[in-house]
């Protein structure tokens, strides 16, 4: 073999090795500096001590029944892969569900949670979300109710305002725990108990869209569990964010300003899959509004939520709150 050819082959091999090393370094940097896989979380053996055990006063507890226990849920290793999520539900059975609410019959639940889902024009996702969540939640031995807060107009989308409206209704029913839930996120781990902690809990810390990496430490969007009294304390969401973006980070800033800490559970209890959907129109004013909100008095939020009309429509799988802003 000619010497020039040998030299050329060696150069190619060296170049290939260098390229592979650089790619490896880039991947490591991406994981290190653009997200947290091993994020700060409550140790598994300490979770039970952090649970906020409260039920709605309207829940009829039976003295003849024992309290529900949850060790089997926390110890469960059962999970599904994102590709195993059903694409449709033709054989869903709604046993025990009424108005989007469910409570176990064989024991007294120790948790009551209102699941608030803001929504507009995502029927294909809702058709998967509702049966999937009811199947998931009925195994957890909790008392829950799903509220669908649907914006019934053509005005700009306003998720924060919708959450405030839903929170008012849920708190009027004396739910002690609110779970703010995007309609496109589904839990994958059976150990992910839908309950509040003493501090706000960011539940969707590991989402497949983000390679199961937490994008940044103060992220609270997706699925967040917060005590009703804490939601009232921070005055809920700002009503100023229209279209998409900014309202969740602003809410995180509100919680921090009131001395609340964002807690999370381990990765194996916090994995979610995101259903596909078209990108939403972003709010180009979100950074300006966030900056202004830090200087504004606490008069924008739960106590100032305004709307034109609200219709409460109980259905089998959900209680719909049809809102015109």
C-alpha positions as a Markdown table, in Angstrom:
| # | Residue | x | y | z |
|---|---|---|---|---|
| 1 | Unk | 0.0 | 0.0 | 0.0 |
| 2 | Unk | 1.4 | 3.4 | -0.9 |
| 3 | Unk | 2.7 | 5.5 | 2.0 |
| 4 | Unk | 0.5 | 8.5 | 1.0 |
| 5 | Unk | -2.6 | 6.2 | 1.2 |
| 6 | Unk | -1.6 | 4.9 | 4.7 |
| 7 | Unk | -1.0 | 8.5 | 5.9 |
| 8 | Unk | -4.4 | 9.5 | 4.5 |
| 9 | Unk | -6.2 | 6.7 | 6.2 |
| 10 | Unk | -4.6 | 7.6 | 9.5 |
| 11 | Unk | -5.7 | 11.2 | 9.1 |
| 12 | Unk | -9.3 | 10.1 | 8.5 |
| 13 | Unk | -9.2 | 7.8 | 11.6 |
| 14 | Unk | -7.8 | 10.5 | 13.8 |
| 15 | Unk | -10.4 | 13.0 | 12.5 |
| 16 | Unk | -13.2 | 10.5 | 13.1 |
| 17 | Unk | -12.0 | 9.9 | 16.7 |
| 18 | Unk | -11.7 | 13.7 | 17.4 |
| 19 | Unk | -15.3 | 14.2 | 16.0 |
| 20 | Unk | -16.7 | 11.4 | 18.2 |
| 21 | Unk | -14.9 | 12.9 | 21.3 |
| 22 | Unk | -16.3 | 16.3 | 20.5 |
| 23 | Unk | -19.8 | 14.9 | 20.1 |
| 24 | Unk | -19.5 | 13.1 | 23.4 |
| 25 | Unk | -18.3 | 16.3 | 25.1 |
| 26 | Unk | -21.2 | 18.2 | 23.6 |
| 27 | Unk | -23.8 | 15.7 | 24.9 |
| 28 | Unk | -22.3 | 15.8 | 28.4 |
| 29 | Unk | -22.4 | 19.6 | 28.4 |
| 30 | Unk | -25.9 | 19.6 | 27.1 |
| 31 | Unk | -27.1 | 17.4 | 30.0 |
| 32 | Unk | -24.9 | 19.2 | 32.5 |
| 33 | Unk | -25.7 | 22.8 | 31.7 |
| 34 | Unk | -29.2 | 22.7 | 30.1 |
| 35 | Unk | -31.1 | 20.7 | 32.6 |
| 36 | Unk | -31.0 | 18.6 | 35.7 |
| 37 | Unk | -31.5 | 14.9 | 35.8 |
| 38 | Unk | -30.5 | 14.4 | 39.4 |
| 39 | Unk | -32.4 | 17.4 | 40.6 |
| 40 | Unk | -32.9 | 18.2 | 44.3 |
| 41 | Unk | -35.8 | 16.1 | 45.7 |
| 42 | Unk | -37.3 | 14.7 | 48.8 |
| 43 | Unk | -35.8 | 11.3 | 49.6 |
| 44 | Unk | -38.3 | 8.4 | 49.2 |
| 45 | Unk | -38.2 | 7.5 | 52.9 |
| 46 | Unk | -39.2 | 11.0 | 53.9 |
| 47 | Unk | -42.1 | 11.6 | 51.6 |
| 48 | Unk | -44.8 | 10.3 | 54.0 |
| 49 | Unk | -43.8 | 12.9 | 56.5 |
| 50 | Unk | -44.2 | 15.7 | 54.0 |
| 51 | Unk | -47.7 | 14.7 | 52.8 |
| 52 | Unk | -50.5 | 17.2 | 53.5 |
| 53 | Unk | -53.3 | 14.9 | 54.7 |
| 54 | Unk | -56.6 | 16.8 | 54.5 |
| 55 | Unk | -60.0 | 15.9 | 53.0 |
| 56 | Unk | -62.9 | 18.0 | 51.9 |
| 57 | Unk | -65.5 | 18.5 | 54.7 |
| 58 | Unk | -68.3 | 17.4 | 52.4 |
| 59 | Unk | -66.7 | 13.9 | 52.0 |
| 60 | Unk | -68.7 | 11.4 | 54.0 |
| 61 | Unk | -66.2 | 9.2 | 55.9 |
| 62 | Unk | -67.5 | 5.9 | 57.3 |
| 63 | Unk | -66.6 | 4.9 | 60.8 |
| 64 | Unk | -67.0 | 1.2 | 59.8 |
| 65 | Unk | -64.1 | 1.5 | 57.2 |
| 66 | Unk | -60.4 | 1.7 | 57.9 |
| 67 | Unk | -58.2 | 4.6 | 56.7 |
| 68 | Unk | -56.7 | 4.1 | 53.2 |
| 69 | Unk | -53.0 | 3.3 | 53.3 |
| 70 | Unk | -50.5 | 4.3 | 50.6 |
| 71 | Unk | -47.3 | 2.3 | 51.2 |
| 72 | Unk | -48.2 | 0.0 | 48.3 |
| 73 | Unk | -48.3 | 3.1 | 46.0 |
| 74 | Unk | -45.0 | 4.6 | 47.1 |
| 75 | Unk | -43.3 | 1.2 | 46.9 |
| 76 | Unk | -44.7 | 0.4 | 43.5 |
| 77 | Unk | -42.2 | -0.1 | 40.6 |
| 78 | Unk | -45.0 | -0.2 | 38.0 |
| 79 | Unk | -44.6 | 2.2 | 35.2 |
| 80 | Unk | -45.3 | 2.3 | 31.5 |
| 81 | Unk | -43.3 | 3.6 | 28.6 |
| 82 | Unk | -44.6 | 6.7 | 26.7 |
| 83 | Unk | -45.2 | 4.6 | 23.6 |
| 84 | Unk | -47.5 | 2.3 | 25.5 |
| 85 | Unk | -50.0 | 5.1 | 26.2 |
| 86 | Unk | -53.3 | 4.2 | 24.4 |
| 87 | Unk | -54.2 | 6.3 | 21.4 |
| 88 | Unk | -57.9 | 5.8 | 22.0 |
| 89 | Unk | -60.3 | 4.3 | 24.6 |
| 90 | Unk | -63.1 | 2.3 | 23.1 |
| 91 | Unk | -63.8 | 0.2 | 26.1 |
| 92 | Unk | -63.4 | 2.6 | 29.0 |
| 93 | Unk | -65.6 | 1.8 | 32.0 |
| 94 | Unk | -66.5 | 4.8 | 34.3 |
| 95 | Unk | -67.3 | 2.8 | 37.4 |
| 96 | Unk | -67.6 | 4.9 | 40.5 |
| 97 | Unk | -67.2 | 8.3 | 38.7 |
| 98 | Unk | -69.8 | 11.0 | 38.9 |
| 99 | Unk | -69.3 | 14.7 | 37.8 |
| 100 | Unk | -65.6 | 13.9 | 37.4 |
| 101 | Unk | -65.3 | 12.9 | 41.0 |
| 102 | Unk | -64.3 | 9.6 | 42.6 |
| 103 | Unk | -63.8 | 8.2 | 46.1 |
| 104 | Unk | -62.8 | 4.7 | 47.1 |
| 105 | Unk | -65.5 | 2.5 | 48.7 |
| 106 | Unk | -63.3 | 0.1 | 50.7 |
| 107 | Unk | -61.5 | 2.6 | 52.9 |
| 108 | Unk | -61.6 | 6.3 | 53.9 |
| 109 | Unk | -59.3 | 8.4 | 51.8 |
| 110 | Unk | -56.8 | 10.7 | 53.5 |
| 111 | Unk | -56.5 | 13.1 | 50.6 |
| 112 | Unk | -59.0 | 15.2 | 48.7 |
| 113 | Unk | -57.7 | 16.9 | 45.6 |
| 114 | Unk | -59.2 | 19.1 | 42.9 |
| 115 | Unk | -57.5 | 18.6 | 39.5 |
| 116 | Unk | -57.8 | 21.8 | 37.5 |
| 117 | Unk | -57.3 | 21.5 | 33.8 |
| 118 | Unk | -57.3 | 24.6 | 31.6 |
| 119 | Unk | -58.5 | 23.8 | 28.1 |
| 120 | Unk | -59.5 | 25.1 | 24.6 |
| 121 | Unk | -59.8 | 23.3 | 21.3 |
| 122 | Unk | -57.8 | 20.1 | 22.1 |
| 123 | Unk | -60.5 | 17.5 | 21.9 |
| 124 | Unk | -58.2 | 14.7 | 20.6 |
| 125 | Unk | -56.0 | 15.2 | 23.7 |
| 126 | Unk | -58.9 | 15.4 | 26.1 |
| 127 | Unk | -60.3 | 12.1 | 24.7 |
| 128 | Unk | -57.1 | 10.4 | 25.9 |
| 129 | Unk | -56.5 | 12.5 | 29.0 |
| 130 | Unk | -59.8 | 11.9 | 30.8 |
| 131 | Unk | -60.0 | 8.0 | 30.6 |
| 132 | Unk | -56.2 | 7.7 | 31.2 |
| 133 | Unk | -56.3 | 9.9 | 34.3 |
| 134 | Unk | -59.4 | 8.2 | 35.7 |
| 135 | Unk | -57.8 | 4.8 | 35.2 |
| 136 | Unk | -54.7 | 6.0 | 36.9 |
| 137 | Unk | -56.3 | 7.9 | 39.8 |
| 138 | Unk | -58.9 | 5.3 | 40.8 |
| 139 | Unk | -56.1 | 3.0 | 41.8 |
| 140 | Unk | -54.7 | 5.6 | 44.2 |
| 141 | Unk | -57.3 | 5.4 | 46.9 |
| 142 | Unk | -57.8 | 9.2 | 47.0 |
| 143 | Unk | -60.8 | 11.4 | 46.8 |
| 144 | Unk | -60.5 | 13.5 | 43.6 |
| 145 | Unk | -62.5 | 15.7 | 41.2 |
| 146 | Unk | -61.5 | 16.8 | 37.8 |
| 147 | Unk | -62.6 | 20.4 | 36.8 |
| 148 | Unk | -62.2 | 21.3 | 33.1 |
| 149 | Unk | -61.9 | 25.1 | 32.9 |
| 150 | Unk | -62.7 | 25.7 | 29.2 |
| 151 | Unk | -62.3 | 29.1 | 27.5 |
| 152 | Unk | -65.5 | 29.6 | 25.4 |
| 153 | Unk | -64.6 | 32.6 | 23.3 |
| 154 | Unk | -62.1 | 33.7 | 20.6 |
| 155 | Unk | -60.1 | 36.0 | 22.9 |
| 156 | Unk | -56.5 | 35.4 | 23.5 |
| 157 | Unk | -55.8 | 32.3 | 25.6 |
| 158 | Unk | -55.3 | 33.2 | 29.3 |
| 159 | Unk | -54.3 | 30.2 | 31.4 |
| 160 | Unk | -53.6 | 32.1 | 34.6 |
| 161 | Unk | -57.1 | 33.7 | 34.6 |
| 162 | Unk | -58.7 | 30.3 | 33.9 |
| 163 | Unk | -56.8 | 28.7 | 36.8 |
| 164 | Unk | -58.0 | 31.5 | 39.1 |
| 165 | Unk | -61.6 | 30.9 | 38.1 |
| 166 | Unk | -61.2 | 27.1 | 38.6 |
| 167 | Unk | -59.5 | 27.6 | 41.9 |
| 168 | Unk | -62.4 | 29.7 | 43.2 |
| 169 | Unk | -64.9 | 27.0 | 42.3 |
| 170 | Unk | -62.7 | 24.3 | 43.9 |
| 171 | Unk | -62.1 | 26.3 | 47.0 |
| 172 | Unk | -65.9 | 27.0 | 47.3 |
| 173 | Unk | -66.2 | 23.2 | 47.5 |
| 174 | Unk | -63.6 | 23.2 | 50.3 |
| 175 | Unk | -61.0 | 21.2 | 48.4 |
| 176 | Unk | -57.8 | 21.5 | 50.5 |
| 177 | Unk | -55.4 | 20.6 | 47.6 |
| 178 | Unk | -55.3 | 22.0 | 44.1 |
| 179 | Unk | -53.5 | 20.2 | 41.3 |
| 180 | Unk | -52.9 | 22.4 | 38.2 |
| 181 | Unk | -52.7 | 20.1 | 35.3 |
| 182 | Unk | -51.9 | 20.6 | 31.6 |
| 183 | Unk | -54.2 | 18.5 | 29.4 |
| 184 | Unk | -51.2 | 17.2 | 27.3 |
| 185 | Unk | -49.3 | 15.6 | 30.2 |
| 186 | Unk | -49.9 | 12.0 | 31.5 |
| 187 | Unk | -48.1 | 10.4 | 34.5 |
| 188 | Unk | -46.1 | 7.2 | 33.7 |
| 189 | Unk | -45.3 | 6.0 | 37.3 |
| 190 | Unk | -47.8 | 4.3 | 39.6 |
| 191 | Unk | -45.8 | 5.6 | 42.6 |
| 192 | Unk | -46.7 | 9.2 | 41.7 |
| 193 | Unk | -49.4 | 9.8 | 44.3 |
| 194 | Unk | -51.7 | 12.7 | 43.4 |
| 195 | Unk | -51.5 | 14.6 | 46.7 |
| 196 | Unk | -50.2 | 17.9 | 48.1 |
| 197 | Unk | -47.2 | 18.2 | 50.3 |
| 198 | Unk | -46.8 | 20.8 | 53.0 |
| 199 | Unk | -44.9 | 22.9 | 50.4 |
| 200 | Unk | -45.9 | 23.4 | 46.7 |
| 201 | Unk | -44.9 | 20.3 | 44.7 |
| 202 | Unk | -43.8 | 20.4 | 41.1 |
| 203 | Unk | -45.0 | 17.0 | 40.0 |
| 204 | Unk | -43.9 | 16.9 | 36.3 |
| 205 | Unk | -40.2 | 17.2 | 36.9 |
| 206 | Unk | -39.3 | 14.5 | 34.3 |
| 207 | Unk | -41.0 | 14.9 | 30.9 |
| 208 | Unk | -40.1 | 12.9 | 27.8 |
| 209 | Unk | -40.2 | 15.9 | 25.6 |
| 210 | Unk | -37.2 | 17.3 | 27.6 |
| 211 | Unk | -35.4 | 13.9 | 27.7 |
| 212 | Unk | -36.7 | 13.4 | 31.3 |
| 213 | Unk | -34.4 | 16.3 | 32.3 |
| 214 | Unk | -35.6 | 19.2 | 34.4 |
| 215 | Unk | -35.0 | 22.3 | 32.2 |
| 216 | Unk | -34.4 | 24.7 | 35.1 |
| 217 | Unk | -34.8 | 24.6 | 38.8 |
| 218 | Unk | -37.6 | 27.1 | 39.2 |
| 219 | Unk | -39.9 | 25.4 | 36.6 |
| 220 | Unk | -43.4 | 24.8 | 37.9 |
| 221 | Unk | -45.3 | 24.5 | 34.7 |
| 222 | Unk | -47.0 | 21.2 | 33.6 |
| 223 | Unk | -48.4 | 19.7 | 36.8 |
| 224 | Unk | -48.2 | 21.5 | 40.1 |
| 225 | Unk | -49.8 | 20.5 | 43.4 |
| 226 | Unk | -50.4 | 23.4 | 45.8 |
| 227 | Unk | -52.4 | 23.7 | 49.0 |
| 228 | Unk | -55.6 | 25.8 | 48.6 |
| 229 | Unk | -54.5 | 28.1 | 51.4 |
| 230 | Unk | -51.1 | 28.6 | 49.8 |
| 231 | Unk | -52.8 | 29.4 | 46.4 |
| 232 | Unk | -54.9 | 32.0 | 48.2 |
| 233 | Unk | -51.8 | 33.3 | 50.1 |
| 234 | Unk | -50.0 | 34.1 | 46.9 |
| 235 | Unk | -53.2 | 35.5 | 45.3 |
| 236 | Unk | -53.1 | 32.9 | 42.6 |
| 237 | Unk | -51.8 | 33.6 | 39.1 |
| 238 | Unk | -51.4 | 36.9 | 37.4 |
| 239 | Unk | -54.3 | 37.6 | 35.0 |
| 240 | Unk | -52.1 | 39.7 | 32.7 |
| 241 | Unk | -50.5 | 36.9 | 30.6 |
| 242 | Unk | -52.3 | 36.2 | 27.3 |
| 243 | Unk | -51.3 | 33.7 | 24.7 |
| 244 | Unk | -48.6 | 31.3 | 25.8 |
| 245 | Unk | -45.6 | 31.7 | 28.2 |
| 246 | Unk | -44.6 | 33.6 | 31.3 |
| 247 | Unk | -47.5 | 32.9 | 33.7 |
| 248 | Unk | -45.9 | 29.8 | 35.3 |
| 249 | Unk | -42.5 | 31.5 | 35.9 |
| 250 | Unk | -44.4 | 34.5 | 37.3 |
| 251 | Unk | -46.3 | 32.1 | 39.6 |
| 252 | Unk | -43.0 | 30.6 | 40.8 |
| 253 | Unk | -41.8 | 34.1 | 41.6 |
| 254 | Unk | -45.0 | 34.7 | 43.6 |
| 255 | Unk | -44.4 | 31.6 | 45.7 |
| 256 | Unk | -40.8 | 32.4 | 46.3 |
| 257 | Unk | -41.8 | 35.9 | 47.4 |
| 258 | Unk | -44.1 | 34.4 | 50.0 |
| 259 | Unk | -41.5 | 32.1 | 51.4 |
| 260 | Unk | -42.8 | 28.9 | 49.8 |
| 261 | Unk | -40.3 | 26.3 | 48.6 |
| 262 | Unk | -40.8 | 24.1 | 45.5 |
| 263 | Unk | -40.5 | 20.4 | 46.4 |
| 264 | Unk | -40.2 | 17.5 | 44.0 |
| 265 | Unk | -40.2 | 13.7 | 44.3 |
| 266 | Unk | -37.5 | 11.4 | 42.8 |
| 267 | Unk | -37.3 | 10.9 | 39.1 |
| 268 | Unk | -38.8 | 7.4 | 39.2 |
| 269 | Unk | -42.0 | 9.0 | 40.7 |
| 270 | Unk | -42.2 | 12.1 | 38.5 |
| 271 | Unk | -42.1 | 10.9 | 34.9 |
| 272 | Unk | -44.6 | 12.1 | 32.4 |
| 273 | Unk | -45.3 | 11.8 | 28.7 |
| 274 | Unk | -46.4 | 14.8 | 26.6 |
| 275 | Unk | -49.1 | 14.3 | 24.0 |
| 276 | Unk | -48.3 | 15.8 | 20.6 |
| 277 | Unk | -49.9 | 19.1 | 19.8 |
| 278 | Unk | -49.3 | 22.2 | 17.6 |
| 279 | Unk | -47.0 | 24.9 | 19.0 |
| 280 | Unk | -49.0 | 27.7 | 20.6 |
| 281 | Unk | -48.6 | 31.4 | 19.9 |
| 282 | Unk | -46.1 | 32.8 | 22.3 |
| 283 | Unk | -46.6 | 36.0 | 24.4 |
| 284 | Unk | -44.0 | 38.4 | 23.2 |
| 285 | Unk | -44.7 | 40.7 | 26.2 |
| 286 | Unk | -44.1 | 38.0 | 28.8 |
| 287 | Unk | -40.7 | 39.2 | 30.0 |
| 288 | Unk | -41.9 | 42.8 | 30.3 |
| 289 | Unk | -45.0 | 41.7 | 32.2 |
| 290 | Unk | -42.9 | 39.6 | 34.6 |
| 291 | Unk | -40.6 | 42.5 | 35.3 |
| 292 | Unk | -43.6 | 44.8 | 35.9 |
| 293 | Unk | -45.3 | 42.3 | 38.2 |
| 294 | Unk | -42.4 | 42.3 | 40.5 |
| 295 | Unk | -42.9 | 46.1 | 41.1 |
| 296 | Unk | -46.7 | 46.0 | 41.2 |
| 297 | Unk | -48.8 | 45.7 | 44.4 |
| 298 | Unk | -50.5 | 42.3 | 45.0 |
| 299 | Unk | -53.8 | 43.3 | 43.4 |
| 300 | Unk | -53.5 | 41.2 | 40.3 |
| 301 | Unk | -54.6 | 37.6 | 40.7 |
| 302 | Unk | -57.2 | 35.4 | 42.4 |
| 303 | Unk | -59.0 | 38.3 | 44.0 |
| 304 | Unk | -59.2 | 40.3 | 40.8 |
| 305 | Unk | -60.2 | 37.6 | 38.3 |
| 306 | Unk | -62.9 | 38.9 | 36.1 |
| 307 | Unk | -65.0 | 37.2 | 33.4 |
| 308 | Unk | -68.2 | 37.8 | 31.4 |
| 309 | Unk | -69.9 | 34.5 | 32.2 |
| 310 | Unk | -69.4 | 31.2 | 33.9 |
| 311 | Unk | -71.5 | 28.1 | 33.3 |
| 312 | Unk | -71.0 | 25.0 | 35.5 |
| 313 | Unk | -71.9 | 21.8 | 33.6 |
| 314 | Unk | -71.4 | 18.6 | 35.5 |
| 315 | Unk | -70.7 | 15.6 | 33.2 |
| 316 | Unk | -69.9 | 12.0 | 33.9 |
| 317 | Unk | -66.1 | 12.2 | 33.6 |
| 318 | Unk | -65.6 | 15.9 | 34.4 |
| 319 | Unk | -67.2 | 19.0 | 35.8 |
| 320 | Unk | -66.9 | 21.6 | 33.0 |
| 321 | Unk | -66.6 | 25.2 | 33.8 |
| 322 | Unk | -67.4 | 27.0 | 30.6 |
| 323 | Unk | -66.0 | 30.5 | 30.8 |
| 324 | Unk | -66.3 | 33.6 | 28.5 |
| 325 | Unk | -63.6 | 36.1 | 29.4 |
